[in-house]
Amino acid sequence: FDIREKAAFDKILKQKIFHAKDRLRLQNLQRSAYRIRNTGSMESKKDSTVGCHCAVGSGSECPCTAIGIEICKQVYKLTKTVSDLKNQRYENVIIPNQRQTLVMPTTSNDEIIPLISSQQQLHELNEKLALTEEFNRLKTKLEAKITVAVGKQRMHEALYLIFNRLFLVKCSWSGRGGKIEFRRFENILRLFAGIGEIGLEPISHSDIEKFFKTKLQNAKSNAKKTGVIKSVCRGEFKRKSKE
């Protein structure tokens, strides 16, 4: 499970445990009510068949009558409590066969991230990411929009969520040929390393370098494509760098 799925699973599990405790308490109350009711009915039958043996004088009320009234009151209270608990349980019950829908906050997912389309905007973003608060804010927005769980594919989606495709054509890793030297923007590289890290799978500087070299070399062909550019996992291979 990822973090969001685990949180949803824990929530459902807690609800199941809560309702299990509720059902157990309800069963105990039902047993008590039935026990008192049966005891009262048995006493009534006994009194009707055998008669009361209390030694009371004439004109005095038999204590068995008071006991019977008290038992009836307790039965009424327990029956009412059981009924209330049943109503409460059925209001909050989770049907096992019903499809569970996970509702997650959509604020970050719906926010629009302005695409970087100039060298000035690139410098401004790099400076802004030097602040921890801005770094975490943008990282949270990106993670809310990213739909995959593989490190390189996550960086691929983040790339096209941040940068204009035509602007990437003007960039290269080393800056040769009059292009923008992308490796200088350390805070942006640090952001992509954070996006790509999944669990215990670290992203090294060499991984970041290989990723951006590949993406920037293919930026011209990707700029001509329309729609979403999907990342495809391939085996590692060697090729000569044009940088």
N, C-alpha and C positions, 0 to 999 in steps of 0.2 A: 504493500500500500504506500501511496505517497502521503504527505502530511494531511491534505484535505480529506482523503478517503479514510485515513485512520481516525481523524476527529469525528467524522460522520458515523463510523462504525462504533466508536466509544460511546457516542450519544445514544445510539439505538440500543446498545448493550445495557447502559444505565437505565433506560426506560424499561427494558425487559425485567431487570432485577427489581426495580421499583414496583412494577405491577405484580411480580411474583410474591413480594412481601405483602402487598395489598391483598392478594388472593388468599394467602396463608392466614392473615389476620381475619379476613372475612369468614373463612372456614371455621376458625376457632370460635368466633362469635356465634355462628350458626349452631355449632355443637352445644355451646352453653345454653342457647335459647331452647333448643330441642330437649336438652336434659332437664331444664327447669320446667318446661311445659309438660314433659312426660311425668316428672315427679309430682307436679300439681294434679295431673289427671289421675295418677295412681292413688294419691291421697284422697281425692274426691270419691273415687270408686270404693276405697277402703271405708271411708266415713259412711257412704251410703249403704254398704252391705253389712258392716260390722257395727258401726256406730261409734260415736266419740266416747272415750274413756276418761276424759278430763274430769278431775274431781272439783267441780265448781258448785257453788250454792245456787239456789233458785234466784232468778232475777239478775244473775251475773252472766256476762257474755263469755262464751267459750273462746279461749285463746286460739283455737284452731281456725276460727273464722278470720281473725286478724292475720294469721300466717298465710292463709289462702289468698287474702286480698293483696298482701305484700308480694306474693309469688306472681300474681296476675300483673301487678305493676311492673315487676322486673321483666316478665315475658314481653310486655308491651314495649318497654324501653329497648330491649335487645332486638326485638323484631324491627322496630323503627330504625335502629342503628344499622342493622344488616341491610335494610332497604336503601338507606342513604348511601352506604358504601357501594352497593350494587350500581346505583345511578352514577356515582362518581367514577367507578371503574369503567363503565360502558361509555362515558363521555370521553375518557382519555385513552381508550383501548387502541392498540396498534394491531391491525389485522395482518397475520403472518403472510397470507397470500397476496396482499395488496402490494403493488409496486411502490417501493420507496423512492421518493424524489429528493435529491440533495439540492438544497437551495443555498447558494453561496453568495456573499456580497458581490455586487456587480459594479461598484463604484470605480475601482481601479481598472476593471476590464473595459468599461465604457469610456474611460478618459482617452482623449486623442493625444498622441505624442507627436508634436511637430517634427517633421523630417528635416534633417540637416542637409542643406543644399548649397552651402558656401563655405569657404575657408574661414571666414570670420565666425560663423556659427559653430564651426568645428572647434576653434580656439575657445570660444565662450563656453561650450559644453565641457571641454576638458578642465577649464578653470572652475566651473561650477561643481564638477564631480570631486574636486579636492575637499569640499565640505562634506563631512560625514552625513549630515541630514539630507542634503541633496542627492548624495550617492545612494543612500538607502531608499529614498523616495522613488527615484527612477528605477532602481532595481526591483522594487515592489510592483511598480506599474508593469514592467516588462514580464515579470514572472506571472502576473495575473493574465496576461495575454498569450504567453507561450503554452503550447498544447502538447509538447513532446517531453520525454524523460531521458533522452540521450544527450550527453554533453555537447557534442559537435552540432547536433541538430538544433539544440536550444540556442547556441551561438548563431547559427544560420538564421533562425527566425528573428532573433534580436537584431541582427544586422539590418534586415529590411524593415524592421519596426522603427529604427533610428535614422537610417540614412536614405537619401534619395538615390535611386539607381544611377541616374545620369551623373550625379556628383561623385559616385565611387569610381567612375571612369577616369576622373582627374587625379585619383590617388594611386600610390604604389607604396610598397613596404619601405623601400630605401629612398624614394624620392628622385630616382634617376629620370632623365628625359624631361625635366621641368615639371614633374608631377609633385603633388603634396606628399611629404614624407610622413607616412602614417605612424611609423614606429615611435615618433617623438611624443605622441599623445598618450602618456603613461596612465593617466587616470581612466581614459576610455578603455585601454587594454585591461586594466584592473577590473573594470566593470564586466567585461566579457568573460574574464576568468571566473568571476563570482557567479555569473549566469550559467557557465558551463559546468561548474562543480556540482556533482550529484552524490550525496552521501559521502562515502570514503573514497570517491574517485576524484583525485586532484587534477587540476589543469596547470601544467607547467608553462613557463615562458616560451619554450620551444613549440609547445602545442599551439599557443596563441600565434606565434610567428608563422607556422605552417598554415594555420587556418586563414589568416589575413593575406598571406602571399597567394594562396589558391583563389580566394574570393576576389581579390583585386586584379589578378591576372585574367579572370573570367568576367570581370565587370562589364566589359564592352559587349560581349555576347549576351549577358543577362539583361542588359539595359534594353535590348531589342525585344525581349519577351514580354508578353502581357499576362496578367493574372498573377497567381501566387507561384513563386519559385520554390519547389520542394527540395529539401536536402535528401540526398541518397547516400546511404552508408556504403562505402567501397573499401576494399582491402588497400593496404598501404602499397604505394608504388613510387619509384624514383623517376623524376623527370628533371630536365635541365631548367634552371630558373632563368627567366628573362630579365631579372633585376640586375 
